Amino acid sequence: MTDTPSRPPVFVSTDEYDRLYSLAYAAQDREPGADTLIEELARARVTPAADTPQDVVRMHDHVTFSYDGTLYKGFQLVYPHEADISARRISVLTHVGAMLLGLGAGETIAWQGGDSRRHTLDVEAVA
């Protein structure tokens, strides 16, 4: 994955950071988004839970977002064992899930995938 010039800041609570960091490294050879999650965690602003902005996507939050022009309403960001796309639960170890983590409503992130295509994700709302 190649960085693009404009990536908004990512906020992650200390508690989530520790668990996600361990999860991503353990899954590096098995999950498609593990490297993406590691990259996002490396640039994250890690804060105590009480100081993490309330309007950013955290684990178990529900989020409405647009991915490459398609709108996804009310999806929940979850750990891999909780994932079920038919129930609108997306794993943080997918590329999209890793990119959602720590973004706020109104923010956009773009990246170039392994297939050299540009992808864009826009966060519409966080609940």
C-alpha positions in Angstrom: 0.0 0.0 0.0 1.3 3.4 -0.9 0.6 6.6 1.1 -1.2 9.5 -0.5 -0.4 13.1 0.5 -3.5 13.7 2.6 -4.3 11.3 5.4 -6.2 12.8 8.3 -4.9 12.2 11.9 -6.0 9.0 13.5 -6.9 8.8 17.2 -6.8 5.6 19.1 -7.2 5.1 22.9 -4.3 3.5 24.8 -6.4 0.4 25.7 -7.5 -0.2 22.1 -4.0 0.5 20.7 -2.3 -2.2 22.9 -4.9 -4.9 21.9 -5.0 -3.9 18.2 -1.2 -3.8 17.9 -0.9 -7.3 19.3 -3.7 -8.5 17.1 -2.3 -7.0 13.9 1.2 -8.5 14.4 -0.2 -11.9 15.3 -2.3 -11.9 12.1 0.3 -10.4 9.7 0.5 -13.5 7.5 -3.1 -14.5 7.7 -5.3 -11.4 7.4 -5.4 -9.1 4.4 -5.6 -5.8 6.4 -3.1 -6.6 9.2 -0.3 -4.6 7.5 -2.7 -1.8 6.9 -3.7 -1.8 10.5 0.0 -1.7 11.6 0.6 1.3 9.3 -2.4 3.1 10.7 -1.4 2.4 14.3 2.1 3.6 13.6 0.8 7.0 12.7 -2.0 7.1 15.3 -2.2 9.7 18.1 -2.5 7.4 21.1 -4.4 9.0 24.0 -6.1 7.8 27.2 -9.7 6.8 26.5 -11.1 9.8 28.3 -9.0 12.1 26.0 -9.8 10.4 22.8 -12.2 12.5 20.7 -15.7 11.2 21.0 -16.5 11.6 17.3 -13.9 9.2 15.9 -14.5 5.6 15.0 -13.5 3.3 17.9 -14.0 -0.4 18.2 -17.6 -1.4 18.4 -18.8 2.0 17.1 -21.4 2.1 14.4 -20.4 4.1 11.3 -21.9 5.2 8.1 -19.3 5.6 5.3 -18.7 5.7 1.6 -16.1 3.4 0.1 -15.1 4.0 -3.5 -18.5 5.8 -4.0 -20.7 3.2 -2.4 -22.6 4.1 0.8 -22.5 1.7 3.7 -24.9 2.6 6.6 -24.7 1.5 10.2 -21.7 -0.8 10.0 -20.0 -1.8 13.2 -16.2 -1.9 13.5 -15.3 -5.2 15.4 -12.6 -7.6 16.2 -12.1 -10.5 13.7 -13.9 -13.1 15.8 -17.0 -10.8 15.8 -17.1 -10.1 12.1 -20.2 -10.9 10.1 -20.7 -8.8 7.0 -24.3 -9.9 6.6 -24.9 -8.5 10.1 -23.0 -5.3 9.1 -20.0 -6.1 11.4 -16.7 -5.4 9.7 -13.4 -6.6 11.0 -10.6 -4.2 11.8 -8.3 -6.6 10.1 -9.8 -5.8 6.6 -8.3 -2.9 4.7 -11.5 -0.9 5.0 -11.8 -1.7 8.7 -8.3 -0.7 9.4 -8.8 2.6 7.5 -12.0 3.4 9.4 -10.3 3.1 12.8 -9.7 6.5 14.4 -11.3 8.7 11.7 -13.9 11.3 12.5 -17.2 12.2 10.8 -16.5 14.3 7.7 -13.0 12.9 7.2 -11.7 11.3 4.1 -8.8 8.9 3.6 -7.4 7.8 0.3 -4.8 5.2 -0.5 -3.4 3.1 -3.3 -4.1 -0.6 -3.0 -1.9 -3.5 -3.9 -3.6 -3.6 -7.2 -2.4 0.0 -7.9 -6.0 1.3 -7.8 -6.8 4.4 -5.8 -9.4 3.8 -3.0 -11.3 6.5 -1.0 -13.2 6.2 2.2 -15.4 9.0 3.6 -16.8 8.8 7.1 -20.3 10.2 7.1 -21.4 9.6 10.7 -20.1 7.8 13.9 -22.4 6.5 16.6 
